[in-house]
Amino acid sequence: MYEDLQLINNQAIHNFELFVDGHRAFIDYKQRDDKFFLIHTEVPQELEGRGVAAALVEKTFKYLEAHNDKIVPYCEYVKVYLKRHPKWERLLA
C-alpha cells in the first residue's frame, strides 16, 4: 500500500515524512550516530484508518535498513508494529 509514495527524510526537522492526498504524516526522530530514536508517529485525522501509519513505519524501516542504521523505538505505535512484524526486530539497536 502506498508503494508509489516517496518517504522523505526531512533532516532539518528530524522527521520521516509521507504525503498522502495532500496531508503530511510523519515520524519524529532523534539521531545519534547510526541509531534513530523513533519518538512519535503522527497521522492527520483525514488519513486515519487508511493504513498510512503502517506504510510510514514500513517505509522508514526499509530506508533505515538500506542505510545500515538501527532503531530505538520510543513511539508506542512503532512498538506495536514491531510486535506485529517481528522480522523488523533485526533493526533494533
C-alpha angles and dihedrals in degrees: 000000000000090000090148093058119094121230111226122209100208096192093177091069099022095244135134103213137198121185115208121178091340094309125114122228118182150175115221113217145173120213128212114175106304094344123097115198103208103209110169139002118206130185121180117247090246090065100041117128094021100099094255096131092051091048091048093051092045092050090046092052091049091049093049093046091051088054093046092244129145132222134229106192117214095151113095092218092053090049091052091047090053091052090052093044106034092171087080092060084091086080095058114119 
